[in-house]
């Protein structure tokens, strides 16, 4: 008997040789219909939501819940039998949010929660009773708004002492659920808040303690900048700052445009990348020229950004050279030094 087989036989756990382990290898990914949202998740326009913890953090009105629902909807579209566990402490997600993302609310289990302990007890119970192969996506809206039970009890007892337990409870929560999420291939999407540090050059940090940072596979800190037509604000570019990722180069910046009328622009973010990769030529005064993807020749005709239509972008996204360029810019381990998007004017 080889030493590997002897070790496997001696183990009382579900041990396998690494090359044969069902917990390693390529993870299931659920792609969205927004190529640059996929790039923010995996560094590839063909990627998508993976199992594990994804945290979307930022100030109020930064589209965090909608992005979480967009990612959850992609998972539920890929797996028609899937259900969503929706833990709700903010009650700020009307039916229109679910309808906008194409989520069947009959496949959503809505669970109101008032404190972290309630979340910990219920989500641990749910995960204990799920098996690998059960298709479930978990959304918590929000972690940032949840008090600890001690904080609530102190208020009821009219105590004004500062609660020092919340960060510990948060860390314990993720210690308990993280193995289940990864071993059972379950995506977890959590909404969190941020605060500004008191350094000379302040930066945004996710609130809730180090537990979130240690547990998360991906952390997005959301910014935004105004999207204007002439002088009128028609929406926002919600800017994904990749704070932490297993797949994407940290500190990558990816804008996703959302307008009042059209919602999420499916092709947002692509123009920035196409210009950086010389797939589109940028001219002064908001004009652009197309570059022929076969010959490299630049067309004489000028276009406005709005005239680069879905047919054009679908062709660009399907181009293997463009896919490779996106990965060279955003995928972890890539050597590119190209800055696709500037952090200027991001709120």
PyMOL commands that set and color helices and strands:
alter all, ss='L'
color gray80, all
select helices_A, chain A and resi 3-10+18-20+35-42+64-78+95-100+105-107+116-128+149-156+166-183+210-215+270-276+284-286+305-307+310-318+320-330
alter helices_A, ss='H'
color red, helices_A
select strands_A, chain A and resi 29-30+49-50+52-57+83-88+108-112+136-141+187-192+194-196+204-206+218-229+232-244+253-259+263-264+280-283+287-290
alter strands_A, ss='S'
color yellow, strands_A
deselect
rebuild
show_as cartoon
